[in-house]
Amino acid sequence: MDVLFLILSLLLIALGWTWFLVPAFYGLPSVHTRKGRIRKALQLAELKADETLYDLGAGDGRVLIMAAREFGARAVGIEVGPVQCAAAWVNARVNGVRHRVRVQRGDFFKADISAADVVFVYATSSQASRLEKQLESQLRPGARVVTISFDFPDWEPADFDKYELLFLYRMPPAEGNLVSFLAQQ
Ligand SMILES: C[S@@+](CC[C@H](N)C(=O)[O-])C[C@H]1O[C@@H](n2cnc3c(N)ncnc32)[C@H](O)[C@@H]1O
């Protein structure tokens, strides 16, 4: 009994460390988005049934699940953390959307996201310039990108939710930035 308890404790500690350390290594911590904020972001992006949403850094899969359950979309999560991937996989099954949700383990900077109609991304300003290049080179015209808490330095948003700090971009992106967008309002 004592040995079993020790093994389970060590396993939990290892999983806990993996949950925090892998994202930290990639410079983007595992902080989740509130459900109400996710819903507003997907509404801002006008996600439609049967469109494909990509979440770059999917965490526990909550964005994928809402996209599939409430919006009827297909959802693909790219996630570098193995524990987060497992959590997202389990979450999709528990929520009955496993046929519409796919979780892919890997670095989103190296992923092919060209099939996306909508890209959801909760990253940091320091990753914005690199993401701009990737999104611009891969996404088709008409695709939308919705960002949480950070904006792109060289793109003018198509819409902006100042209460939830959400930024919407349509491809191909307009030159400008948040200041040029606000100047037109
Ligand atoms: C801020 S959390 C957002 C989680 C989820 N999208 C949400 O909004 O609730 C960022 C996630 O991205 C993952 N991540 C960090 N860098 C990554 C990378 N280069 N490629 C794939 N996933 C990454 C982290 O493990 C973490 O789960």
The ligand as a MOL file (V3000), in Angstrom:
LIG
                    3D

  0  0  0     0  0            999 V3000
M  V30 BEGIN CTAB
M  V30 COUNTS 27 29 0 0 0
M  V30 BEGIN ATOM
M  V30 1 C -1.8680 30.4020 -22.9560 0
M  V30 2 S -2.1450 28.6350 -23.0890 0 CHG=1
M  V30 3 C -3.6590 28.6380 -24.0180 0
M  V30 4 C -4.4400 27.3640 -23.9200 0
M  V30 5 C -5.7920 27.3820 -24.6780 0
M  V30 6 N -5.6000 27.7610 -26.0620 0
M  V30 7 C -6.7590 28.3280 -24.0350 0
M  V30 8 O -6.9380 29.4330 -24.5690 0
M  V30 9 O -7.3390 27.9770 -22.9970 0 CHG=-1
M  V30 10 C -0.9030 28.2510 -24.3010 0
M  V30 11 C -0.7350 26.7670 -24.6130 0
M  V30 12 O 0.1880 26.6730 -25.7030 0
M  V30 13 C 1.0710 25.5880 -25.4970 0
M  V30 14 N 2.2940 25.9170 -26.2570 0
M  V30 15 C 3.2700 26.7930 -25.9160 0
M  V30 16 N 4.1670 26.9140 -26.9280 0
M  V30 17 C 3.7510 26.0660 -27.9110 0
M  V30 18 C 4.2590 25.7400 -29.1970 0
M  V30 19 N 5.3590 26.3390 -29.6870 0
M  V30 20 N 3.5890 24.8350 -29.9380 0
M  V30 21 C 2.4470 24.2320 -29.4630 0
M  V30 22 N 1.9180 24.5140 -28.2350 0
M  V30 23 C 2.5510 25.4260 -27.4740 0
M  V30 24 C 1.2390 25.5190 -23.9830 0
M  V30 25 O 1.6070 24.2280 -23.5760 0
M  V30 26 C -0.1500 25.9290 -23.4920 0
M  V30 27 O -0.9650 24.8000 -23.2840 0
M  V30 END ATOM
M  V30 BEGIN BOND
M  V30 1 1 1 2
M  V30 2 1 2 3
M  V30 3 1 2 10
M  V30 4 1 3 4
M  V30 5 1 4 5
M  V30 6 1 5 6
M  V30 7 1 5 7
M  V30 8 2 7 8
M  V30 9 1 7 9
M  V30 10 1 10 11
M  V30 11 1 11 12
M  V30 12 1 11 26
M  V30 13 1 12 13
M  V30 14 1 13 14
M  V30 15 1 13 24
M  V30 16 1 14 15
M  V30 17 1 14 23
M  V30 18 2 15 16
M  V30 19 1 16 17
M  V30 20 1 17 18
M  V30 21 2 17 23
M  V30 22 1 18 19
M  V30 23 2 18 20
M  V30 24 1 20 21
M  V30 25 2 21 22
M  V30 26 1 22 23
M  V30 27 1 24 25
M  V30 28 1 24 26
M  V30 29 1 26 27
M  V30 END BOND
M  V30 END CTAB
M  END
